[in-house]
């Protein structure tokens, strides 16, 4: 699959993550809001129809290059048909329109289980691990190419400056050509030929390729076959198939290749005596042409083609150095460097595309998680308000039990926040978003303790409202980031950032999040000021709350400074 399709496919997969957290599947409808829920349910049905179309598109695009992934997509679509998910989503809309609320709730629960099973099937692909493996391999390619470029410039400088023996320079040039060929072969093997191979095997090949870039095959295709040719001396060969080739050698030579095709090659062997004249013999040539009967690669890696062109110029420069033609060699060396730079740019673009696919998946996962947290937090707030309406004289042991249950519910939300925070910190390219989640998590921890102590007053409710506001702001920011990513509206990365590694969210989104954090601090400061009688706060609880607010203000200042100094890059 070409890199330009990766982001689209990632966004399609992410659609199911968002779908599973949609309000229509989790809410308990009442007759008062059944009409609203029917509209939301219709949106979910439409979204799932689009998601099914995306699965079909993935299967079609990956059928030739990644058959394992295509088979997984087809299996998912088959599961959708067997479970009749699309039809049942449509029926839910009808049930809500007819106020059949009990039936709708029951069907929503069953449908939710089927969607979770579908999600589990799709996540079995472990695409995230494969992306990280691909990125690691490409970074190794870039490391090797940078080393070749550095050495090639050194050889070119000595060639142009008449420094060094041409024969010695020719040997160095030949070694660089071998190294370049090794990188091209690794790219072909890992990124083109073995699409369904295990990532560990590819990484092992990469390690071997970096340690020792050499290979005896000199052509695009390996020819294995018998050939008739004219030459000096004797030639021996073995193989299967048919082909035409020319061989030159002295003494006895043996060669073996693979495939069918035409080619030219040279071989040298050790033997006694020389003979002149025309003779017939069997031999193999290493081909530089297209193998007959094999289709041309439909999805060639563009970097490999550049590397092969660079290698060709290096070989030509080597030949000219053998003949002490420095001027011509310099021109070929310059062209080789240009091709290497282009190959490097191609690989950096692929690395950027992989990073964007990774970003699309992470943004969707975060949005789904925050939506789930928002639903749960709204439920906690509603139940907190109901408990607070009970007059204190009428509160019994059941009131305390219910507060304890509500505290446990808040603890579940806190766990989800910890998971989201871990994702953001592992990514490491955002500073304001992790701080926003951390502050939200601190608020959740307060709510857990306050509910456990049966404190359901306005202070607890205000903290819960702040949590809801924070979740809504982050969901909105994530939606905007996904929209910009899908439409290629993201601004170009800062030049100081690592090439090919765009941040999770752009600087503007980070600044907006910092502004939201500051506004939240301002509102809480105003709220606390109304609780102060006189010029100084009294009461341990209020003093502790003000202390935490001061720490929060200090952290926002630190995040702003880190963003300005680019410490997240």
C-alpha positions in Angstrom: 0.0 0.0 0.0 1.3 3.4 -0.8 1.9 5.8 2.1 -0.7 8.3 0.8 -3.5 5.9 1.7 -2.3 5.2 5.2 -3.9 8.3 6.9 -7.2 7.6 5.2 -7.2 4.0 6.4 -6.3 4.9 9.9 -9.1 7.4 10.1 -11.5 4.8 8.9 -10.4 2.3 11.6 -10.7 5.1 14.1 -14.4 5.6 13.1 -15.4 2.4 15.0 -13.6 3.7 18.2 -15.6 6.9 18.1 -18.8 4.9 17.2 -18.5 2.7 20.3 -18.5 5.7 22.6 -21.4 7.5 20.9 -24.1 8.7 23.3 -26.9 6.7 21.6 -25.4 3.4 22.7 -24.8 4.2 26.3 -27.6 6.5 27.3 -30.8 5.2 29.0 -33.6 6.9 27.1 -36.7 8.3 28.6 -39.9 9.3 26.9 -39.0 13.0 27.2 -35.8 12.8 25.1 -36.7 9.9 22.8 -37.0 12.2 19.8 -33.5 13.5 20.4 -32.1 10.1 20.9 -33.7 8.8 17.7 -31.8 11.6 15.8 -28.5 10.6 17.5 -29.2 7.0 16.7 -29.7 7.8 13.0 -26.3 9.6 13.0 -24.7 6.5 14.5 -26.3 4.4 11.8 -25.0 6.7 9.1 -21.6 6.7 10.6 -21.5 2.9 10.7 -22.5 2.7 7.0 -19.6 5.0 6.1 -17.3 2.8 8.3 -18.4 -0.3 6.4 -17.6 1.4 3.1 -14.1 2.2 4.5 -13.5 -1.4 5.4 -14.3 -2.4 1.9 -11.9 0.3 0.6 -9.2 -1.0 2.8 -9.7 -4.6 1.6 -9.5 -3.4 -2.0 -6.4 -1.2 -1.6 -4.4 -3.8 0.4 -5.4 -7.0 -1.5 -2.2 -7.0 -3.6 0.3 -5.5 -1.2 -0.9 -6.7 2.2 -3.2 -9.7 1.8 -3.2 -10.5 5.5 -4.7 -7.1 6.3 -7.2 -7.4 3.4 -8.3 -10.8 4.7 -8.9 -9.2 8.1 -11.0 -6.5 6.7 -13.1 -9.0 4.7 -13.6 -11.1 7.8 -14.8 -8.0 9.7 -17.3 -7.2 6.9 -18.5 -10.8 6.9 -19.1 -10.5 10.7 -21.1 -7.3 10.1 -23.3 -9.2 7.6 -23.8 -12.2 9.8 -24.7 -10.1 12.8 -26.9 -7.8 10.6 -25.5 -4.8 12.5 -26.5 -2.1 9.9 -30.1 -3.4 9.8 -30.3 -3.5 13.6 -29.0 0.0 13.9 -31.8 1.1 11.6 -34.3 -0.8 13.6 -33.2 1.1 16.8 -34.0 4.4 15.1 -37.5 3.1 14.4 -38.0 1.9 18.0 -36.9 5.2 19.4 -39.2 7.1 17.1 -42.1 4.9 18.3 -41.1 5.4 22.0 -40.4 1.7 22.4 -37.8 2.6 25.0 -37.5 -0.7 26.9 -37.0 -2.7 23.7 -34.5 -0.1 22.4 -32.4 -0.3 25.7 -32.3 -4.1 25.4 -31.3 -4.1 21.7 -28.7 -1.4 22.4 -27.0 -3.5 25.0 -26.8 -6.6 22.7 -25.6 -4.4 19.8 -23.0 -2.9 21.9 -21.6 -6.4 22.7 -21.5 -7.2 18.9 -19.6 -3.9 18.2 -17.1 -4.6 20.9 -16.5 -8.1 19.4 -16.0 -6.4 16.0 -13.5 -3.9 17.5 -11.6 -6.8 19.2 -11.3 -8.5 15.8 -10.0 -5.3 14.1 -7.5 -4.6 16.9 -6.0 -8.1 16.5 -4.1 -6.7 13.6 -1.8 -4.8 16.0 -1.2 -2.1 13.5 0.4 0.2 16.0 3.3 -2.3 16.5 3.7 -2.6 12.8 3.9 1.2 12.3 6.6 1.5 15.0 8.5 -1.3 13.4 8.3 0.3 9.9 9.4 3.6 11.4 12.4 2.0 13.0 13.4 0.4 9.7 13.1 3.6 7.8 15.2 5.5 10.4 17.9 2.8 9.8 17.7 3.4 6.1 18.2 7.1 6.6 21.1 6.5 8.9 22.8 4.4 6.3 22.1 6.8 3.5 23.4 9.7 5.5 26.6 7.8 6.1 26.9 7.0 2.3 26.3 10.7 1.4 29.0 11.8 3.8 31.5 9.3 2.4 30.5 10.1 -1.2 31.1 13.8 -0.7 34.5 13.0 0.7 35.4 10.9 -2.3 34.1 13.5 -4.7 36.2 16.2 -3.0 39.4 14.2 -3.3 38.6 13.3 -6.9 38.0 16.9 -7.9 41.1 18.1 -6.0 43.4 15.7 -7.6 44.1 14.2 -4.2 44.7 10.5 -3.9 45.5 7.8 -6.4 42.6 7.2 -8.9 42.9 3.4 -8.3 42.5 3.9 -4.6 39.5 6.2 -5.2 38.0 3.7 -7.5 38.1 1.1 -4.8 36.4 3.4 -2.3 33.8 4.3 -4.9 33.1 0.7 -5.6 32.6 0.1 -1.9 30.1 3.0 -1.7 28.2 1.5 -4.7 28.0 -1.8 -2.9 26.7 -0.1 0.3 24.1 1.7 -1.8 23.1 -1.5 -3.5 22.7 -3.1 0.0 20.3 -0.4 1.2 18.2 -0.7 -2.0 18.1 -4.5 -1.7 17.0 -4.3 2.0 14.2 -1.8 1.0 13.0 -4.1 -1.8 13.0 -7.2 0.5 11.5 -5.6 3.6 9.1 -3.0 2.1 8.0 -4.6 -1.2 8.6 -8.3 -1.4 7.7 -9.4 2.2 4.5 -7.4 3.0 3.0 -10.3 5.0 6.3 -11.2 6.8 6.7 -10.8 10.5 8.2 -7.5 11.6 10.8 -9.3 13.7 12.2 -11.0 10.7 12.4 -7.7 8.8 14.1 -6.0 11.7 16.6 -8.8 11.8 17.4 -8.3 8.2 17.8 -4.6 8.8 20.3 -5.2 11.6 22.3 -7.5 9.3 22.1 -5.0 6.5 23.5 -2.2 8.6 26.4 -4.2 9.9 27.4 -5.5 6.5 26.2 -4.0 3.2 27.3 -6.4 0.7 25.7 -8.8 -1.8 27.0 -10.7 -4.7 24.0 -10.1 -7.0 24.5 -7.0 -9.1 21.2 -6.8 -11.0 17.5 -6.0 -10.4 16.6 -9.7 -11.1 18.4 -12.9 -10.4 18.6 -15.2 -13.4 18.7 -18.9 -13.0 19.0 -20.7 -16.3 21.1 -22.1 -19.0 22.6 -19.8 -21.5 24.6 -20.1 -24.7 27.4 -17.6 -25.3 30.8 -16.9 -26.7 33.9 -16.3 -24.7 37.4 -17.2 -23.9 38.2 -20.4 -22.0 35.7 -22.7 -20.4 32.5 -22.0 -18.6 30.4 -24.2 -16.5 26.9 -23.4 -15.1 23.8 -25.1 -13.8 20.2 -24.1 -13.4 16.7 -24.4 -14.6 14.8 -22.5 -17.2 15.9 -20.7 -20.3 17.7 -17.5 -20.9 20.3 -15.8 -23.0 23.6 -14.4 -21.6 27.1 -13.5 -22.4 30.0 -14.6 -20.3 33.7 -13.8 -20.3 36.1 -15.7 -18.2 39.5 -17.3 -17.8 39.8 -20.9 -16.7 36.9 -22.5 -15.0 34.0 -20.5 -13.6 30.8 -21.4 -11.9 27.8 -19.2 -11.4 24.2 -19.6 -10.3 21.3 -17.3 -10.4 17.5 -17.4 -10.1 14.6 -16.6 -12.4 14.2 -16.4 -16.2 15.5 -13.6 -18.3 18.1 -12.0 -20.3 21.3 -10.5 -18.9 24.9 -9.8 -19.2 27.6 -10.7 -16.7 31.2 -11.2 -16.2 32.8 -13.9 -14.1 36.4 -14.8 -13.2 37.7 -18.2 -12.1 40.9 -19.8 -11.3 42.4 -22.2 -13.7 45.4 -23.0 -15.9 45.9 -21.9 -19.4 44.3 -19.5 -21.7 42.7 -20.1 -25.1 41.5 -17.9 -27.8 38.8 -18.5 -30.2 35.1 -19.1 -30.3 33.5 -21.8 -28.3 30.2 -22.8 -26.8 29.6 -23.4 -23.1 27.0 -23.1 -20.4 27.0 -20.1 -18.1 25.0 -17.7 -16.2 24.8 -13.9 -16.5 23.6 -11.5 -13.9 20.8 -9.7 -15.5 20.0 -6.0 -15.5 16.9 -6.3 -17.5 13.3 -7.2 -16.6 12.7 -10.9 -16.0 10.5 -12.5 -18.6 7.2 -13.7 -17.4 7.2 -11.7 -14.1 5.0 -8.6 -13.8 6.7 -5.3 -13.0 6.2 -4.2 -9.3 3.1 -2.1 -9.1 4.1 -0.5 -5.8 7.8 0.1 -6.0 9.3 2.1 -3.2 10.4 5.4 -4.8 13.5 5.6 -2.6 14.7 2.3 -3.9 14.6 3.6 -7.5 16.6 6.6 -6.5 19.2 4.4 -4.8 19.5 2.2 -7.8 20.1 5.3 -10.0 22.7 6.5 -7.5 24.4 3.1 -7.6 24.5 3.2 -11.4 26.2 6.6 -11.4 28.7 5.3 -8.8 29.6 2.4 -11.0 30.1 4.7 -13.9 32.3 7.0 -11.7 34.3 3.9 -10.6 35.0 2.9 -14.3 36.2 6.4 -15.1 38.5 6.4 -12.1 39.9 3.1 -13.3 40.8 5.0 -16.5 42.0 8.0 -14.5 39.3 10.2 -16.0 38.7 12.4 -12.9 36.5 15.1 -14.6 33.9 12.6 -15.8 34.0 10.8 -12.5 33.2 14.0 -10.6 30.1 14.6 -12.7 28.8 11.0 -12.0 29.6 11.4 -8.3 27.6 14.7 -8.2 24.7 13.0 -9.8 24.9 10.1 -7.4 24.8 12.6 -4.5 21.7 14.2 -5.9 20.0 10.8 -6.3 20.9 9.9 -2.7 19.5 13.2 -1.4 16.2 12.5 -3.3 16.1 9.0 -1.9 16.5 10.5 1.6 13.7 12.9 0.9 11.4 10.1 -0.2 12.1 8.1 2.9 11.5 11.1 5.2 8.2 11.6 3.4 7.2 8.0 4.1 8.3 8.4 7.7 6.1 11.5 8.0 3.1 9.6 6.5 3.6 6.7 9.0 3.7 9.3 11.8 0.4 10.8 10.5 -1.2 7.4 10.5 0.0 7.0 14.0 -1.4 10.4 15.0 -4.8 9.6 13.4 -5.1 6.4 15.4 -4.0 8.1 18.7 -6.3 11.1 18.2 -9.3 8.7 17.6 -8.4 6.6 20.6 -8.2 9.6 22.8 -11.4 11.0 21.5 -13.2 7.7 22.1 -11.8 7.5 25.6 -12.8 11.1 26.5 -16.3 10.6 25.2 -16.7 7.6 27.4 -15.4 9.5 30.3 -17.8 12.4 29.5 -20.8 10.1 29.6 -19.8 8.6 32.9 -19.0 12.0 34.4 -22.4 13.4 33.4 -24.0 10.5 35.1 -22.0 11.0 38.3 -23.0 14.7 38.3 -26.7 13.9 37.8 -26.7 11.5 40.7 -24.7 13.9 42.9 -27.3 16.6 42.3 -30.1 14.2 43.2 -28.3 13.1 46.4 -27.7 16.8 47.4 -31.4 17.5 47.1 -32.2 15.1 49.9 -32.6 17.1 53.1 -29.9 16.3 55.7 -32.3 15.1 58.4 -33.7 12.5 55.9 -30.3 11.1 54.9 -29.9 7.5 56.1 -27.3 4.7 55.7 -28.6 4.2 52.2 -27.4 7.7 51.4 -23.9 6.9 52.5 -24.0 3.6 50.5 -25.0 5.5 47.4 -22.3 8.1 47.9 -19.8 5.2 48.2 -21.0 3.7 45.0 -20.7 7.1 43.3 -17.2 7.4 44.5 -16.4 4.1 42.9 -17.9 5.2 39.7 -15.7 8.3 39.7 -12.7 6.0 40.4 -13.5 4.2 37.1 -13.3 7.5 35.3 -10.0 8.3 37.0 -8.6 5.0 35.6 -9.6 6.0 32.1 -7.9 9.4 32.6 -4.7 7.6 33.7 -4.7 5.6 30.5 -5.2 8.7 28.4 -2.4 10.4 30.2 -0.1 7.5 29.6 -0.8 7.6 25.8 0.0 11.3 25.7 3.2 11.0 27.7 4.4 8.1 25.7 3.9 10.1 22.5 5.9 13.0 24.1 5.1 15.6 21.4 2.5 17.6 23.3 2.8 19.6 26.5 -0.5 21.4 27.1 -2.7 18.3 26.5 -1.0 16.1 29.1 -1.2 19.0 31.6 -4.9 19.4 30.9 -5.5 15.7 31.5 -3.3 15.8 34.7 -5.3 18.7 36.1 -8.6 16.9 35.2 -7.3 13.8 36.9 -6.5 15.8 40.1 -10.1 17.1 40.1 -11.4 13.5 39.7 -9.3 12.5 42.7 -10.9 15.2 44.8 -14.3 14.1 43.7 -13.5 10.5 44.7 -12.5 11.6 48.2 -15.4 14.0 48.7 -18.0 11.5 47.6 -16.5 8.8 49.8 -17.0 11.4 52.7 -20.6 11.9 51.6 -19.8 15.5 50.5 -22.3 16.2 47.7 -22.5 20.0 48.1 -22.1 22.7 45.6 -18.3 22.5 45.9 -18.3 18.8 44.7 -20.7 19.6 42.0 -18.7 22.6 40.8 -15.6 20.4 40.5 -17.6 17.8 38.5 -18.8 20.6 36.2 -15.2 21.6 35.7 -14.3 18.1 34.7 -17.1 18.0 32.2 -16.0 21.3 30.7 -12.5 20.1 30.4 -13.6 16.9 28.6 -15.8 18.9 26.2 -12.9 21.2 25.4 -10.5 18.3 24.8 -13.0 16.4 22.6 -13.5 19.6 20.5 -9.8 20.1 20.1 -9.3 16.4 19.1 -12.1 16.6 16.6 -10.5 19.7 15.1 -7.1 18.0 15.0 -8.5 15.0 13.2 -10.3 17.2 10.7 -7.1 19.2 9.9 -5.2 15.9 9.6 -7.7 14.4 7.2 -7.9 17.5 5.0 -4.2 18.2 5.1 -4.8 21.5 6.8 -2.1 21.1 9.5 0.6 23.7 9.3 4.1 22.5 8.3 6.2 21.3 11.2 8.7 23.7 12.8 12.2 23.5 11.3 13.6 22.7 14.7 11.5 19.6 15.0 12.8 16.2 13.9 12.2 15.6 10.2 9.4 13.3 9.4 7.9 13.4 12.9 5.0 15.8 13.1 3.6 16.5 16.6 0.4 15.0 17.8 -1.3 18.4 17.7 0.0 21.7 16.3 1.1 24.7 18.3 -2.1 26.6 17.8 -4.1 23.7 19.4 -1.6 23.7 22.3 -2.0 27.4 22.8 -5.8 27.1 22.9 -5.6 24.4 25.5 -3.3 26.6 27.6 -5.9 29.4 27.4 -8.6 27.0 28.4 -6.5 25.9 31.5 -6.0 29.5 32.5 -9.7 30.4 32.1 -10.5 27.4 34.3 -8.1 28.7 37.0 -9.7 32.1 36.7 -13.2 30.8 37.2 -12.2 28.7 40.2 -10.3 31.7 41.7 -13.5 33.7 41.4 -15.5 30.9 42.9 -13.2 30.6 45.9 -13.2 34.4 46.4 -16.9 34.3 47.1 -16.3 31.8 50.0 -13.8 34.1 51.7 -15.3 36.3 54.4 -13.0 39.2 55.2 -9.5 39.7 53.8 -8.0 36.3 54.4 -9.3 32.7 53.9 -10.2 30.7 56.9 -10.9 27.0 57.2 -8.5 24.2 56.4 -10.5 22.9 53.4 -10.5 26.3 51.7 -6.9 27.0 52.4 -5.9 23.6 51.0 -8.0 24.3 47.8 -6.2 27.6 47.3 -2.9 25.9 47.7 -3.7 23.4 45.0 -4.9 26.2 42.8 -1.6 28.1 43.2 0.3 24.9 42.2 -1.9 24.5 39.2 -1.1 28.1 38.1 2.6 27.4 38.5 2.3 24.3 36.3 0.4 26.2 33.6 3.3 28.8 33.6 5.8 26.0 33.2 3.9 24.4 30.3 3.7 27.7 28.5 7.4 28.2 29.0 8.2 24.7 27.7 6.0 25.3 24.6 7.8 28.6 23.9 11.2 26.9 24.2 10.2 23.9 22.2 11.1 21.4 24.9 8.5 18.9 23.7 10.4 18.4 20.4 
